[in-house]
Amino acid sequence: MRLENFEPLFIAMNQVGEKKQSFTIEYNEVRAYVLFLADIEPFHLILGIQGTNEYFELEMNQDFEVNFFC
């Protein structure tokens, strides 16, 4: 799956010399904290689910594609 919204984020990060970005997302009343690490290859997405002890790590290639079935 291609996460196309990360491409403009990655470009903006490069313009200011940032290699890490964090933000929160909410979907179906579930909030997740996201850490996007672009200082390693493949890139890493770390999602921590608020109110739980659960988190997920995903690898993202330079085409902004992730494989959810690792």
N, C-alpha and C positions, 0 to 999 in steps of 0.2 A: 504494500500500500504506500502510495506517495503522499507525504504530508507537505503539500505545496506551500502552505503558509509559513513554513520555516525558511524558505529561500529568501524572501525579503527581509526576514529577521536576521538571517545570517549575513546578508549584504550590509545591513545597517550596523550590525555588530562589528564587521570588518572595517567599516568606515571610521569608527571611533576607537578601534583597537581592542575591543572586548572579545573575550573568548568564552565567557560563561554568562548565562542569563537565567534569571528565575522569575517565575510568575505563577499566578493561580488560575485555574479554570474551574468552571462549574457546569455539570451536565446532569440532568435529571435529579437535581437537588443533592448531588454528590460533588464535594469540593476536593480538588487535588492540587497539591503544590508540585510545580514542575521545575526541574533544573535541566537546562540544556547546556551540555558540555561540548564545545566546538574546538577544544584545545587538544583533542585526541582523535585518532581515526581508528575505527569508525566513530562518528559522533555518538554521544550517549544522551538518552532522555531518561530521567529518573522521575517517577511520579509517586508521590506519597499521598495516600488517601487520608483526608482529615478525619479525626475521631476514631481511627483504627491504627493498628500496628502493621498495616499492609503497605507495601510499596512494590513498584514494578520498574525494572530496568529494561530499556530497549536500545538496540544498536540501530543507528541510522547511517546509511552510506552517503556519499557526496551528492547523490541524486535525490536526497531527502526521502529515501524509501526505507521503510521498516518492515520486518517480517514478524508478525504477531505469533507465528507458529514455530518458534525456535526450538 
